[in-house]
């Protein structure tokens, strides 16, 4: 009875409790994939709060200042700086308030735009993108929280009181430069509501960050990152990024159930064509191509929910399409990059169900399906993270040496004073290589003798976020290795080992 009263009389509390139920079982998740980079940035902030990007990092086999290769602002480093020596669960706990702020913002937006705040928030909470991002140490969740809460707060605020909300939207750029996308979006809202003057506060954080960079480093970091991000702008790479982004949206963004309509049919057919094209240009086998087609069709159908019928739908379309265009400018594709633009698709889909006069049961089925997928992927992603930590501990029993590879593998080996090698560089007497986390080869002139190898097997029957056999990768659009594998799909089913590790002695 008490639980019923809580859930019905305190809807926000029920939403927060659901988010906590999806978060707390994974609070001990090992440092995983890009988490390691942002912990390194936090260590830089702890060493020099004003110049966190001065710390050096091994990026693709080369030690250099983080300023040159970490294409994110210092916000996440500043946020996590106090926790760099704390247990990993405490760092994860520090990220949870951002998830709660994002939920509040989505609830506010849903109420202001559609009169369906709780359903809008449930769609966000249940999304695999939201669930996996809430369990990471990346700046994606703070970016989403600032943007969504700021926009929701601005729309719901009284005239003359929107400047603080505009400032919150602008603060998103302190965590990821994709926050810049929300500046014109807020200006559009201001123009529609004839409150442009209040929106100008959105520029303040970006200006402050630029002045900080000039003082701290002598140049503006976002300008320096323009050339760094623009290395994959050939027609082939742009096409690859676009198709991969589409598949990722369809696979872990908007569940296809919400896109179903007659209008979605031509969009889905375009997605099928793009999936077949992806299979051809990346030489995928028949099964891999079929998996890709499934997700590209779903991703294309998600765009069918966007309309330009009034100010509300124009705003959502600008948010979603603008985000998709922005993703093409990035160095590579990753599913989590959709997170700040996901609410636009969710709200557009919810609006479509209202227009088609479908019952709430339709949305609830989509939420249940999304929750099931989210839990399955979260279990697998955690197992993958733990596998790299386990592999590092096994290797460290051999003494102290050098290694190739990044992600949590690098983080945990550096903790026990192993050294990452430079690409084509020298190894120590003992050298370890993990297959999956982007390993760099040592010099061809070095003689290495294999002395041991082991695998960490998959014991999870559910979906996988990283599968060479299925050409699926949630975290990127390529799987590393001696023969890299181009991918598009964000997940599929597989029983491949989580990791294969080889340990060598130098024989020269």
Kinemage of the C-alpha trace (Angstrom):
@kinemage 1
@onewidth
@group {chain A} dominant
@subgroup {mainchain}
@vectorlist {calphas} color= white
{ca unk a 1} P 0.000 0.000 0.000
{ca unk a 2} L 2.779 2.409 0.918
{ca unk a 3} L 4.610 1.568 -2.306
{ca unk a 4} L 1.446 2.240 -4.331
{ca unk a 5} L 1.021 5.647 -2.700
{ca unk a 6} L 4.666 6.535 -3.391
{ca unk a 7} L 4.422 5.565 -7.057
{ca unk a 8} L 1.117 7.337 -7.702
{ca unk a 9} L 1.519 10.440 -5.529
{ca unk a 10} L 5.245 10.977 -6.175
{ca unk a 11} L 5.795 10.312 -9.901
{ca unk a 12} L 9.266 11.862 -9.931
{ca unk a 13} L 10.345 9.662 -7.031
{ca unk a 14} L 9.115 6.577 -8.882
{ca unk a 15} L 11.149 7.609 -11.932
{ca unk a 16} L 14.258 8.157 -9.813
{ca unk a 17} L 13.782 4.780 -8.118
{ca unk a 18} L 13.558 3.053 -11.496
{ca unk a 19} L 16.747 4.771 -12.632
{ca unk a 20} L 18.463 3.712 -9.393
{ca unk a 21} L 17.330 0.113 -9.912
{ca unk a 22} L 19.003 0.144 -13.338
{ca unk a 23} L 22.136 1.833 -11.982
{ca unk a 24} L 23.007 0.356 -8.582
{ca unk a 25} L 23.581 -3.291 -9.674
{ca unk a 26} L 26.348 -2.005 -11.977
{ca unk a 27} L 27.970 0.486 -9.614
{ca unk a 28} L 31.089 -1.692 -9.290
{ca unk a 29} L 31.618 -1.891 -13.053
{ca unk a 30} L 35.314 -1.832 -13.941
{ca unk a 31} L 36.890 1.060 -15.812
{ca unk a 32} L 35.792 0.492 -19.386
{ca unk a 33} L 36.662 1.749 -22.893
{ca unk a 34} L 36.733 5.592 -22.858
{ca unk a 35} L 36.345 5.769 -19.055
{ca unk a 36} L 40.117 5.413 -18.898
{ca unk a 37} L 40.684 8.604 -20.914
{ca unk a 38} L 38.465 10.703 -18.674
{ca unk a 39} L 39.980 9.316 -15.493
{ca unk a 40} L 43.319 10.383 -16.965
{ca unk a 41} L 41.899 13.858 -17.562
{ca unk a 42} L 40.649 13.907 -13.959
{ca unk a 43} L 44.162 13.000 -12.815
{ca unk a 44} L 45.376 15.962 -14.841
{ca unk a 45} L 42.857 18.184 -13.073
{ca unk a 46} L 43.963 16.870 -9.687
{ca unk a 47} L 47.593 17.668 -10.555
{ca unk a 48} L 46.803 21.097 -12.033
{ca unk a 49} L 43.194 22.222 -11.734
{ca unk a 50} L 43.704 25.072 -14.213
{ca unk a 51} L 45.471 22.962 -16.864
{ca unk a 52} L 44.022 19.427 -16.777
{ca unk a 53} L 44.797 18.863 -20.470
{ca unk a 54} L 48.536 19.217 -19.797
{ca unk a 55} L 48.785 15.654 -18.522
{ca unk a 56} L 50.264 13.121 -20.951
{ca unk a 57} L 48.326 10.149 -22.275
{ca unk a 58} L 49.133 7.210 -24.524
{ca unk a 59} L 46.844 7.739 -27.509
{ca unk a 60} L 47.031 5.149 -30.288
{ca unk a 61} L 50.591 4.295 -29.364
{ca unk a 62} L 52.032 7.776 -28.803
{ca unk a 63} L 52.578 9.578 -25.499
{ca unk a 64} L 51.507 13.207 -25.841
{ca unk a 65} L 49.634 15.909 -23.924
{ca unk a 66} L 45.924 15.276 -23.560
{ca unk a 67} L 45.378 18.712 -25.095
{ca unk a 68} L 46.362 17.271 -28.480
{ca unk a 69} L 44.169 14.179 -28.502
{ca unk a 70} L 41.306 14.320 -25.968
{ca unk a 71} L 38.691 16.223 -27.920
{ca unk a 72} L 36.556 17.064 -24.894
{ca unk a 73} L 36.465 20.107 -22.615
{ca unk a 74} L 37.755 19.813 -19.038
{ca unk a 75} L 34.355 19.625 -17.304
{ca unk a 76} L 34.349 15.885 -16.626
{ca unk a 77} L 37.957 16.079 -15.420
{ca unk a 78} L 37.064 18.820 -12.968
{ca unk a 79} L 33.996 16.881 -11.789
{ca unk a 80} L 35.873 13.625 -11.141
{ca unk a 81} L 39.121 15.192 -9.867
{ca unk a 82} L 38.320 14.613 -6.200
{ca unk a 83} L 37.621 10.916 -6.855
{ca unk a 84} L 40.720 9.808 -8.775
{ca unk a 85} L 42.039 7.910 -5.753
{ca unk a 86} L 38.626 6.637 -4.671
{ca unk a 87} L 37.161 3.197 -5.486
{ca unk a 88} L 35.505 2.921 -8.895
{ca unk a 89} L 32.062 2.583 -7.306
{ca unk a 90} L 32.439 6.051 -5.790
{ca unk a 91} L 33.290 7.554 -9.184
{ca unk a 92} L 30.201 5.906 -10.640
{ca unk a 93} L 28.114 7.236 -7.762
{ca unk a 94} L 29.338 10.758 -8.543
{ca unk a 95} L 27.851 10.441 -12.033
{ca unk a 96} L 24.348 9.454 -10.900
{ca unk a 97} L 23.112 12.974 -9.999
{ca unk a 98} L 23.533 13.904 -13.663
{ca unk a 99} L 21.193 11.063 -14.637
{ca unk a 100} L 18.602 12.343 -12.156
{ca unk a 101} L 18.873 15.873 -13.570
{ca unk a 102} L 18.417 14.517 -17.105
{ca unk a 103} L 15.284 12.624 -15.999
{ca unk a 104} L 13.870 15.781 -14.425
{ca unk a 105} L 14.567 17.678 -17.644
{ca unk a 106} L 12.908 15.037 -19.836
{ca unk a 107} L 9.859 14.982 -17.567
{ca unk a 108} L 9.655 18.759 -17.803
{ca unk a 109} L 10.009 18.711 -21.598
{ca unk a 110} L 7.408 15.986 -21.968
{ca unk a 111} L 4.923 17.982 -19.914
{ca unk a 112} L 5.587 21.297 -21.647
{ca unk a 113} L 5.528 19.947 -25.212
{ca unk a 114} L 3.175 16.966 -25.086
{ca unk a 115} L 1.480 16.886 -21.704
{ca unk a 116} L 3.068 13.462 -21.115
{ca unk a 117} L 6.011 14.029 -18.812
{ca unk a 118} L 6.060 10.622 -17.151
{ca unk a 119} L 5.895 8.637 -20.412
{ca unk a 120} L 8.613 10.832 -21.928
{ca unk a 121} L 10.869 10.266 -18.918
{ca unk a 122} L 10.175 6.511 -18.958
{ca unk a 123} L 11.158 6.322 -22.622
{ca unk a 124} L 14.459 8.014 -21.795
{ca unk a 125} L 15.193 5.945 -18.674
{ca unk a 126} L 14.530 2.669 -20.494
{ca unk a 127} L 16.737 3.458 -23.501
{ca unk a 128} L 19.967 1.414 -23.752
{ca unk a 129} L 21.788 4.644 -24.585
{ca unk a 130} L 20.694 6.178 -21.295
{ca unk a 131} L 21.245 3.045 -19.221
{ca unk a 132} L 24.783 2.361 -20.494
{ca unk a 133} L 25.756 6.047 -20.353
{ca unk a 134} L 24.593 6.321 -16.748
{ca unk a 135} L 26.962 3.455 -15.910
{ca unk a 136} L 29.994 5.100 -17.532
{ca unk a 137} L 32.518 7.756 -16.504
{ca unk a 138} L 32.216 9.708 -19.742
{ca unk a 139} L 30.873 13.270 -20.139
{ca unk a 140} L 27.787 12.169 -22.097
{ca unk a 141} L 25.386 12.167 -19.145
{ca unk a 142} L 26.401 15.628 -17.832
{ca unk a 143} L 26.003 16.960 -21.381
{ca unk a 144} L 22.502 15.470 -21.658
{ca unk a 145} L 21.511 16.691 -18.203
{ca unk a 146} L 22.564 20.305 -18.771
{ca unk a 147} L 20.939 20.468 -22.203
{ca unk a 148} L 17.633 18.758 -21.439
{ca unk a 149} L 17.087 20.290 -18.006
{ca unk a 150} L 18.064 23.710 -19.325
{ca unk a 151} L 15.745 23.555 -22.331
{ca unk a 152} L 12.872 22.137 -20.299
{ca unk a 153} L 13.371 24.760 -17.624
{ca unk a 154} L 13.532 27.580 -20.173
{ca unk a 155} L 10.335 26.524 -21.960
{ca unk a 156} L 8.517 26.250 -18.644
{ca unk a 157} L 9.869 29.482 -17.153
{ca unk a 158} L 8.083 32.813 -17.052
{ca unk a 159} L 9.131 35.619 -19.365
{ca unk a 160} L 12.175 37.427 -17.998
{ca unk a 161} L 13.318 34.464 -15.886
{ca unk a 162} L 14.822 32.216 -18.523
{ca unk a 163} L 18.425 33.439 -18.391
{ca unk a 164} L 19.487 30.982 -15.672
{ca unk a 165} L 18.119 28.103 -17.715
{ca unk a 166} L 19.926 29.409 -20.786
{ca unk a 167} L 23.118 29.437 -18.732
{ca unk a 168} L 22.520 25.792 -17.806
{ca unk a 169} L 22.091 24.859 -21.478
{ca unk a 170} L 25.339 26.674 -22.250
{ca unk a 171} L 27.108 24.771 -19.462
{ca unk a 172} L 26.737 21.593 -21.541
{ca unk a 173} L 29.698 22.792 -23.614
{ca unk a 174} L 31.931 22.450 -20.555
{ca unk a 175} L 31.547 18.668 -20.832
{ca unk a 176} L 31.390 17.996 -24.575
{ca unk a 177} L 31.778 20.311 -27.524
{ca unk a 178} L 28.626 18.843 -29.033
{ca unk a 179} L 26.941 21.116 -26.499
{ca unk a 180} L 27.455 23.823 -29.118
{ca unk a 181} L 24.564 22.256 -31.038
{ca unk a 182} L 22.205 23.476 -28.316
{ca unk a 183} L 23.098 27.134 -28.743
{ca unk a 184} L 21.192 27.616 -32.040
{ca unk a 185} L 18.501 25.286 -30.734
{ca unk a 186} L 17.867 27.512 -27.714
{ca unk a 187} L 17.972 30.585 -29.941
{ca unk a 188} L 15.260 28.965 -32.076
{ca unk a 189} L 13.105 28.500 -28.980
{ca unk a 190} L 13.750 32.104 -27.999
{ca unk a 191} L 12.764 33.283 -31.464
{ca unk a 192} L 9.581 31.197 -31.421
{ca unk a 193} L 8.608 32.565 -28.002
{ca unk a 194} L 9.937 36.088 -28.673
{ca unk a 195} L 12.421 35.768 -25.796
{ca unk a 196} L 15.708 35.903 -27.724
{ca unk a 197} L 17.344 38.308 -25.265
{ca unk a 198} L 17.062 35.796 -22.442
{ca unk a 199} L 18.700 33.061 -24.532
{ca unk a 200} L 21.904 35.069 -25.062
{ca unk a 201} L 23.197 33.829 -21.704
{ca unk a 202} L 23.760 30.494 -23.428
{ca unk a 203} L 26.994 31.896 -24.918
{ca unk a 204} L 28.558 32.712 -21.515
{ca unk a 205} L 30.070 29.265 -20.680
{ca unk a 206} L 31.588 28.891 -24.162
{ca unk a 207} L 33.146 32.344 -23.933
{ca unk a 208} L 34.470 31.646 -20.432
{ca unk a 209} L 35.958 28.331 -21.607
{ca unk a 210} L 37.692 30.009 -24.563
{ca unk a 211} L 39.223 32.653 -22.279
{ca unk a 212} L 40.344 29.912 -19.889
{ca unk a 213} L 42.046 28.004 -22.718
{ca unk a 214} L 43.864 31.090 -23.959
{ca unk a 215} L 45.235 31.770 -20.496
{ca unk a 216} L 46.033 28.142 -19.644
{ca unk a 217} L 47.381 26.878 -22.982
{ca unk a 218} L 47.802 29.874 -25.284
{ca unk a 219} L 45.173 28.569 -27.728
{ca unk a 220} L 41.522 27.614 -27.748
{ca unk a 221} L 41.094 23.861 -27.368
{ca unk a 222} L 37.966 23.542 -29.495
{ca unk a 223} L 39.761 25.214 -32.402
{ca unk a 224} L 42.747 22.876 -31.993
{ca unk a 225} L 40.386 19.895 -32.035
{ca unk a 226} L 38.809 20.880 -35.359
{ca unk a 227} L 41.739 19.461 -37.338
{ca unk a 228} L 42.000 16.444 -35.003
{ca unk a 229} L 38.365 15.482 -35.587
{ca unk a 230} L 38.461 16.143 -39.319
{ca unk a 231} L 40.643 13.184 -40.314
{ca unk a 232} L 37.859 10.987 -41.688
{ca unk a 233} L 36.071 13.215 -44.174
{ca unk a 234} L 36.613 11.279 -47.381
{ca unk a 235} L 33.354 10.362 -49.144
{ca unk a 236} L 33.789 6.734 -48.093
{ca unk a 237} L 34.362 7.581 -44.424
{ca unk a 238} L 31.486 10.061 -44.340
{ca unk a 239} L 29.225 7.379 -45.794
{ca unk a 240} L 30.503 4.839 -43.269
{ca unk a 241} L 29.936 7.194 -40.358
{ca unk a 242} L 26.467 8.097 -41.573
{ca unk a 243} L 25.318 4.502 -42.031
{ca unk a 244} L 26.879 3.398 -38.744
{ca unk a 245} L 25.189 6.273 -36.903
{ca unk a 246} L 21.866 5.321 -38.466
{ca unk a 247} L 22.257 1.675 -37.402
{ca unk a 248} L 23.223 2.705 -33.871
{ca unk a 249} L 20.158 4.934 -33.565
{ca unk a 250} L 17.945 2.065 -34.696
{ca unk a 251} L 19.662 -0.474 -32.468
{ca unk a 252} L 19.964 1.306 -29.117
{ca unk a 253} L 18.118 4.602 -29.546
{ca unk a 254} L 14.497 4.619 -30.609
{ca unk a 255} L 12.924 1.153 -30.338
{ca unk a 256} L 11.286 0.453 -33.754
{ca unk a 257} L 7.917 -0.251 -32.098
{ca unk a 258} L 7.489 3.506 -31.657
{ca unk a 259} L 8.287 4.235 -35.306
{ca unk a 260} L 5.647 1.941 -36.802
{ca unk a 261} L 3.357 3.779 -39.230
{ca unk a 262} L 2.600 3.923 -42.952
{ca unk a 263} L 4.887 6.924 -43.147
{ca unk a 264} L 7.802 4.821 -41.878
{ca unk a 265} L 7.709 2.377 -44.828
{ca unk a 266} L 9.647 4.483 -47.408
{ca unk a 267} L 12.131 5.559 -44.719
{ca unk a 268} L 12.741 1.940 -43.733
{ca unk a 269} L 13.255 0.980 -47.377
{ca unk a 270} L 15.925 3.661 -47.682
{ca unk a 271} L 17.515 2.193 -44.555
{ca unk a 272} L 17.484 -1.261 -46.140
{ca unk a 273} L 19.303 0.118 -49.184
{ca unk a 274} L 21.917 1.819 -46.997
{ca unk a 275} L 22.440 -1.394 -45.028
{ca unk a 276} L 23.006 -3.370 -48.215
{ca unk a 277} L 25.420 -0.693 -49.400
{ca unk a 278} L 27.303 -0.957 -46.095
{ca unk a 279} L 27.637 -4.696 -46.549
{ca unk a 280} L 29.120 -4.144 -49.989
{ca unk a 281} L 31.619 -1.398 -49.163
{ca unk a 282} L 32.844 -3.168 -45.999
{ca unk a 283} L 32.760 -6.665 -47.493
{ca unk a 284} L 30.474 -8.081 -44.822
{ca unk a 285} L 29.230 -11.630 -45.179
{ca unk a 286} L 25.542 -12.408 -45.702
{ca unk a 287} L 24.711 -12.757 -41.997
{ca unk a 288} L 26.569 -9.582 -41.032
{ca unk a 289} L 24.855 -7.667 -43.833
{ca unk a 290} L 21.428 -8.925 -42.743
{ca unk a 291} L 22.075 -7.760 -39.171
{ca unk a 292} L 23.218 -4.375 -40.446
{ca unk a 293} L 20.135 -4.014 -42.662
{ca unk a 294} L 17.884 -4.730 -39.682
{ca unk a 295} L 19.360 -1.833 -37.713
{ca unk a 296} L 19.694 0.665 -40.575
{ca unk a 297} L 16.035 0.104 -41.469
{ca unk a 298} L 15.067 0.750 -37.835
{ca unk a 299} L 17.270 3.853 -37.680
{ca unk a 300} L 15.830 5.290 -40.886
{ca unk a 301} L 12.305 4.618 -39.634
{ca unk a 302} L 13.102 6.707 -36.549
{ca unk a 303} L 13.438 9.754 -38.806
{ca unk a 304} L 9.891 9.187 -40.060
{ca unk a 305} L 8.584 10.341 -36.677
{ca unk a 306} L 9.904 13.867 -37.332
{ca unk a 307} L 7.506 16.417 -38.785
{ca unk a 308} L 7.416 20.131 -39.612
{ca unk a 309} L 3.753 20.835 -38.937
{ca unk a 310} L 4.093 23.456 -36.176
{ca unk a 311} L 6.623 25.169 -33.900
{ca unk a 312} L 6.825 22.150 -31.613
{ca unk a 313} L 7.576 19.629 -34.343
{ca unk a 314} L 9.939 22.052 -36.093
{ca unk a 315} L 11.926 22.349 -32.869
{ca unk a 316} L 12.160 18.554 -32.434
{ca unk a 317} L 13.174 18.064 -36.084
{ca unk a 318} L 15.889 20.718 -35.793
{ca unk a 319} L 17.196 19.006 -32.654
{ca unk a 320} L 17.256 15.521 -34.203
{ca unk a 321} L 18.457 16.336 -37.718
{ca unk a 322} L 20.995 18.872 -36.476
{ca unk a 323} L 22.415 16.185 -34.205
{ca unk a 324} L 22.673 13.699 -37.053
{ca unk a 325} L 24.552 16.205 -39.208
{ca unk a 326} L 26.894 17.026 -36.325
{ca unk a 327} L 27.805 13.355 -35.868
{ca unk a 328} L 29.186 13.305 -39.416
{ca unk a 329} L 31.832 15.857 -38.400
{ca unk a 330} L 33.294 13.648 -35.660
{ca unk a 331} L 36.372 11.454 -35.940
{ca unk a 332} L 34.391 8.210 -35.737
{ca unk a 333} L 30.941 6.895 -34.839
{ca unk a 334} L 29.907 5.540 -31.449
{ca unk a 335} L 26.416 4.807 -30.190
{ca unk a 336} L 26.770 7.047 -27.128
{ca unk a 337} L 27.229 10.104 -29.359
{ca unk a 338} L 23.473 9.995 -30.046
{ca unk a 339} L 22.585 10.515 -26.377
{ca unk a 340} L 22.156 14.338 -26.388
{ca unk a 341} L 19.946 14.125 -29.485
{ca unk a 342} L 17.926 11.082 -28.412
{ca unk a 343} L 15.217 13.050 -26.524
{ca unk a 344} L 14.130 14.689 -29.788
{ca unk a 345} L 13.414 11.301 -31.373
{ca unk a 346} L 11.677 10.003 -28.242
{ca unk a 347} L 9.438 13.064 -27.985
{ca unk a 348} L 8.679 12.986 -31.721
{ca unk a 349} L 7.737 9.308 -31.482
{ca unk a 350} L 5.544 9.956 -28.439
{ca unk a 351} L 3.881 12.803 -30.326
{ca unk a 352} L 3.234 10.436 -33.252
{ca unk a 353} L 1.489 7.912 -31.000
{ca unk a 354} L -0.739 10.733 -29.760
{ca unk a 355} L -1.544 11.866 -33.296
{ca unk a 356} L -2.374 8.308 -34.356
{ca unk a 357} L -4.552 7.991 -31.229
{ca unk a 358} L -2.774 4.872 -30.041
{ca unk a 359} L -3.284 3.803 -26.450
{ca unk a 360} L -0.630 4.206 -23.804
{ca unk a 361} L -0.240 0.429 -23.925
{ca unk a 362} L 1.641 0.876 -27.217
{ca unk a 363} L 4.222 3.079 -25.510
{ca unk a 364} L 4.384 0.811 -22.459
{ca unk a 365} L 5.201 -2.195 -24.651
{ca unk a 366} L 8.022 -0.163 -26.212
{ca unk a 367} L 9.269 0.805 -22.744
{ca unk a 368} L 9.224 -2.815 -21.562
{ca unk a 369} L 11.051 -4.002 -24.672
{ca unk a 370} L 13.633 -1.255 -24.300
{ca unk a 371} L 14.168 -2.067 -20.625
{ca unk a 372} L 14.782 -5.735 -21.428
{ca unk a 373} L 17.351 -4.866 -24.091
{ca unk a 374} L 18.997 -2.309 -21.804
{ca unk a 375} L 19.483 -4.835 -19.027
{ca unk a 376} L 20.853 -7.439 -21.426
{ca unk a 377} L 23.372 -5.027 -22.921
{ca unk a 378} L 24.322 -3.641 -19.494
{ca unk a 379} L 25.122 -7.126 -18.183
{ca unk a 380} L 27.276 -7.820 -21.221
{ca unk a 381} L 29.060 -4.469 -21.151
{ca unk a 382} L 29.895 -4.950 -17.486
{ca unk a 383} L 31.182 -8.472 -18.172
{ca unk a 384} L 33.372 -7.091 -20.957
{ca unk a 385} L 34.763 -4.431 -18.605
{ca unk a 386} L 35.428 -6.967 -15.855
{ca unk a 387} L 37.152 -9.229 -18.405
{ca unk a 388} L 39.752 -6.575 -19.180
{ca unk a 389} L 40.371 -5.959 -15.495
{ca unk a 390} L 40.728 -9.704 -14.921
{ca unk a 391} L 43.085 -10.028 -17.892
{ca unk a 392} L 45.280 -7.236 -16.541
{ca unk a 393} L 45.487 -8.900 -13.107
{ca unk a 394} L 46.432 -12.253 -14.650
{ca unk a 395} L 49.170 -10.628 -16.728
{ca unk a 396} L 50.553 -8.693 -13.757
{ca unk a 397} L 51.394 -12.026 -12.067
{ca unk a 398} L 54.242 -12.408 -14.589
{ca unk a 399} L 56.130 -9.509 -13.050
{ca unk a 400} L 56.434 -6.097 -14.655
{ca unk a 401} L 56.600 -5.390 -18.370
{ca unk a 402} L 55.099 -3.526 -21.298
{ca unk a 403} L 51.773 -3.935 -23.068
{ca unk a 404} L 49.814 -3.006 -26.168
{ca unk a 405} L 46.211 -1.837 -25.992
{ca unk a 406} L 43.955 0.707 -24.310
{ca unk a 407} L 40.637 0.886 -22.419
{ca unk a 408} L 40.396 -0.667 -18.928
{ca unk a 409} L 43.207 -3.037 -19.899
{ca unk a 410} L 45.565 -0.050 -20.057
{ca unk a 411} L 44.141 1.558 -16.917
{ca unk a 412} L 44.656 -1.489 -14.710
{ca unk a 413} L 48.090 -2.406 -16.054
{ca unk a 414} L 49.355 1.145 -15.565
{ca unk a 415} L 48.107 0.925 -11.970
{ca unk a 416} L 50.622 -1.895 -11.391
{ca unk a 417} L 53.391 0.036 -13.216
{ca unk a 418} L 53.348 -1.711 -16.566
{ca unk a 419} L 54.272 0.537 -19.493
{ca unk a 420} L 52.245 1.170 -22.661
{ca unk a 421} L 54.476 0.906 -25.727
{ca unk a 422} L 54.830 3.524 -28.399
{ca unk a 423} L 53.648 2.357 -31.809
{ca unk a 424} L 56.617 0.669 -33.529
{ca unk a 425} L 58.501 1.229 -30.262
{ca unk a 426} L 60.534 -0.818 -27.788
{ca unk a 427} L 59.044 -3.409 -25.450
{ca unk a 428} L 60.256 -4.557 -22.055
{ca unk a 429} L 61.475 -8.123 -21.506
{ca unk a 430} L 57.867 -9.199 -20.821
{ca unk a 431} L 55.252 -7.918 -23.233
{ca unk a 432} L 51.470 -8.529 -23.184
{ca unk a 433} L 48.935 -7.973 -25.954
{ca unk a 434} L 45.142 -8.014 -25.625
{ca unk a 435} L 43.304 -8.549 -28.892
{ca unk a 436} L 40.347 -6.160 -28.644
{ca unk a 437} L 41.348 -2.855 -26.982
{ca unk a 438} L 43.071 -1.215 -29.961
{ca unk a 439} L 46.577 -2.733 -29.595
{ca unk a 440} L 49.591 -1.115 -31.219
{ca unk a 441} L 52.359 -3.280 -32.688
{ca unk a 442} L 55.958 -2.992 -31.456
{ca unk a 443} L 58.872 -2.432 -33.776
{ca unk a 444} L 59.364 -5.064 -36.487
{ca unk a 445} L 62.997 -5.321 -35.402
{ca unk a 446} L 62.061 -6.757 -31.998
{ca unk a 447} L 62.077 -10.542 -31.588
{ca unk a 448} L 59.241 -11.784 -29.366
{ca unk a 449} L 58.729 -15.362 -28.210
{ca unk a 450} L 55.250 -16.451 -27.113
{ca unk a 451} L 55.394 -17.891 -23.592
{ca unk a 452} L 51.742 -17.907 -22.556
{ca unk a 453} L 48.251 -17.095 -23.772
{ca unk a 454} L 44.756 -17.309 -22.357
{ca unk a 455} L 41.176 -16.413 -23.154
{ca unk a 456} L 38.372 -15.054 -20.999
{ca unk a 457} L 35.262 -16.842 -22.155
{ca unk a 458} L 31.762 -15.506 -22.643
{ca unk a 459} L 29.313 -17.013 -20.151
{ca unk a 460} L 26.502 -14.575 -20.946
{ca unk a 461} L 23.685 -15.937 -23.141
{ca unk a 462} L 22.272 -12.498 -23.967
{ca unk a 463} L 23.161 -9.791 -26.490
{ca unk a 464} L 26.754 -8.643 -26.972
{ca unk a 465} L 27.968 -5.066 -27.475
{ca unk a 466} L 31.212 -6.172 -29.170
{ca unk a 467} L 31.259 -9.005 -31.698
{ca unk a 468} L 33.680 -9.473 -34.569
{ca unk a 469} L 31.650 -12.433 -35.857
{ca unk a 470} L 28.496 -10.325 -36.142
{ca unk a 471} L 30.337 -7.124 -37.176
{ca unk a 472} L 28.711 -5.341 -34.219
{ca unk a 473} L 30.234 -2.767 -31.881
{ca unk a 474} L 28.394 -0.388 -29.551
{ca unk a 475} L 31.519 1.620 -28.784
{ca unk a 476} L 32.787 2.373 -32.301
{ca unk a 477} L 32.354 1.604 -35.986
{ca unk a 478} L 35.405 -0.607 -36.239
{ca unk a 479} L 36.870 -3.525 -34.265
{ca unk a 480} L 40.651 -3.433 -33.924
{ca unk a 481} L 43.081 -6.292 -34.432
{ca unk a 482} L 45.685 -7.459 -36.900
{ca unk a 483} L 42.903 -7.307 -39.488
{ca unk a 484} L 40.488 -4.503 -38.432
{ca unk a 485} L 36.787 -5.213 -38.911
{ca unk a 486} L 34.465 -2.442 -40.087
{ca unk a 487} L 31.156 -2.512 -38.206
{ca unk a 488} L 27.768 -0.798 -38.217
{ca unk a 489} L 25.429 -2.636 -35.836
{ca unk a 490} L 25.609 -1.707 -32.135
{ca unk a 491} L 24.909 -5.242 -30.798
{ca unk a 492} L 24.019 -8.804 -31.653
{ca unk a 493} L 24.178 -12.315 -30.229
{ca unk a 494} L 27.503 -14.148 -30.030
{ca unk a 495} L 29.507 -16.506 -27.818
{ca unk a 496} L 32.988 -15.253 -28.724
{ca unk a 497} L 35.512 -14.953 -25.875
{ca unk a 498} L 35.531 -11.566 -24.206
{ca unk a 499} L 39.286 -11.360 -24.623
{ca unk a 500} L 42.321 -13.199 -25.920
{ca unk a 501} L 45.688 -12.306 -24.412
{ca unk a 502} L 49.180 -13.267 -25.507
{ca unk a 503} L 52.325 -12.855 -23.319
{ca unk a 504} L 55.788 -12.714 -24.855
{ca unk a 505} L 59.454 -12.651 -23.815
{ca unk a 506} L 61.955 -10.693 -25.816
{ca unk a 507} L 64.332 -13.116 -27.480
{ca unk a 508} L 67.058 -10.697 -28.624
